Every structure is written in structure tokens, then in C-alpha cells.
């Protein structure tokens, strides 16, 4: 990847359906992503994979509003791009409902990308090295053991930095 840290979101791997739980997970993910940013990097890319998404797991407008509020109020200018991979066409209508709640600059960073449309893939090809997106979107890409190990390391790093900050106050 050519720009910052990548946050990959699979809508099928959510561990909670509660709005509060999803917003807490968002904050946790943001803090871990920030902790992993290179020193000279401020922004990150969010890659939202709609593979196998269905209307049986709808996206709540209220949860989306809450997430937008948290991101805009507490993490301004952290979003390099929000790339929505193969969203169902009904999501474009959903986007029209949600978009007015976003800062205009943030809304311009959200991109709909369809892997079968070369024009929409142009941005992805600029941001990712050849073959990298295919690797990220592979069906069996998620490894719970590897993810858990990374989260433990991130938690340690986060708590270590917090103790340093508390000690300096």
C-alpha cells in the first residue's frame, strides 16, 4: 500500500449488532490504527468489503450517523479514503441519506469501487500495489490467531504509551 495504514472492514465479521458495541469497536480500531501509523503518516485508508452482504444484515442509519459523528469530531482528517468495494446498488440510495450528515471534505473521500469496472478501479490501482487488493479480498484472508496476536501487541503498545503520558502529567 502506498498511503498509511489500511483498515479492512468485512461487514460479515461483525461481532456485535448493538449500536453501542459497533461504535466502541470503531473507536478501538481507530486507536489501534493510529498507534500503527508510521511517524510521518496522519491518514489511513478504510476498505469496506461488501462481499456476501445481504439485506438480512442491514446497516443502521443511526449507527452510521453515530460513527460519522465520532469520526468527524474525534478523528478529523484521519481518513485518507473510504473505499467501498462492490457495494450493492441499493447502498447508493443509502449513501444519499447518510451523505448530508458528513462534512463535505469527508464525503468526497468516500469512493464506490466495483471490481468489474475499470474506471472505478483506477483509484485502487493508484493506492495499492498490483495484486495487493486481490490478496486483501480473498475469501480466506482473515486469520483469527494472527489478528488476536496483533491486537495483543497493539493493546500492550497502547497501554505502554498511556502510562508514559500519565507519568508526564
Phi, psi and omega in degrees: 000145186259359185214102170066207182261142179260132172250114179261127181243120173254121183294342180274346183261019179294139182260003179208153174251355181284140180301313181299316179297321180291322178291321177298319178297322177300312180298316178301315180296319179296314181297320178292321179296317179297319179297335182261001178292141172299154183310321186266011185244131180250335187253163177221163178251130174258123179248111182255115184265119180266012181305129178065013177289146177217168179293348178288344175236069184293155177267124183285131176297320180296317178297320178297318177297315179299316180297316179299319179298312180298313182296316183286326183277321187253343182227049182296143177065016175274337182279117171280307175209150167246109184254118180261111184269120177051049176291145176298151184299333177297336180293334177296325175292315177303318180299321180295331177284320185279324187309319180298341179277353182260151170299141184302320180296319178294315181301324180292340181275350180273125185235133174271124182234129178244122186296342178265009180240103182304325181295316181286339179280351183302314179299315180300318179294332177283327185272330186243148175290155182307132177082347183294318180296317179302319179296317180295325186266004179303145182304319185257029184289331185280127179237106185301318181297315179296317179297316180298318178298315179297319180294322177297317178297317180295319178299317178299312180299317181296313181293324177298313179295324179294319178297320177297317180295317179296323181291333182275353181276000000 
